[in-house]
Every structure is written in structure tokens, then in C-alpha cells.
Amino acid sequence: MTRRRLIELDDEPTELTDTYHPRAIAVGTAKIRGGAVTLPAALGHVGVRVVEDVTAQIPLEEERERLRLGAGEPVLRLARTTYDATDRPIQADVMLMPAGRQQLRYEIRLGPSQPG
């Protein structure tokens, strides 16, 4: 199952997102209440690990038009896969974001948690 959407902030396009779920998870589901992010959890598939890859690229013409970008303006492409406790992929997302309108921030904790 694929869900495609254009996300806007203050009437300005900020992201094109495609979300994919394995057929075994999505089969028989109707409209997704609460959005694509809630579907796996609602069906008992809880994400415990996420892998993201970020690249920069020049968008295709249709993507450029939908994001209202000028010729030659790059986008960030973020590909995210969410895995459950059995290391099975339960959701994949591909997001295209105008590079000049985004900031990506990651906070990563390594090693075991330390008491505060």
C-alpha cells in the first residue's frame, strides 16, 4: 500500500512524502485514521528501529512543480525504513524536501543508558 501526500506549512510546500507498508500489514485496511504513521501500531506492529539515508539531488520536473522550486534548486531525499522487534520492515517513507527550506537535526545516544 502506498500513500502519497504534499505537506505544506503556511501554504508553502515543504515536503513530498510517499509512505509504503508491506501488503501483509496493509491488506484489508480502509482509510487510515490518524495517518500512515499510526497504521502499523494500530495493527500490532510497533517500530523499534529506524534507518535513514539522506541524499541531495535535483528534483524531477513534476516534483519541482509540486514543491514550487526554481530550475536547478536541489532537494533533500530522506529514505526511512522502520523495523519491528523481529527486524522486519513495517514501513518505508521517501521524503523530498526543498534543501533551502529544511534543517535536519539528529540526536543519537550511544551505549547503555546512564542513570541521571
Secondary structure, 3 states (H helix, E strand, C coil): CEEEEEEEECCEEEEEEEEECCHHHHCCCCCCCCCHHHHHHHCCCCCCEEEEEEEEECCCHHHHHHCCCCCCCCEEEEEEEEECCCCCEEEEEEEEEEHHHCCCCCCCCCCCCCCC
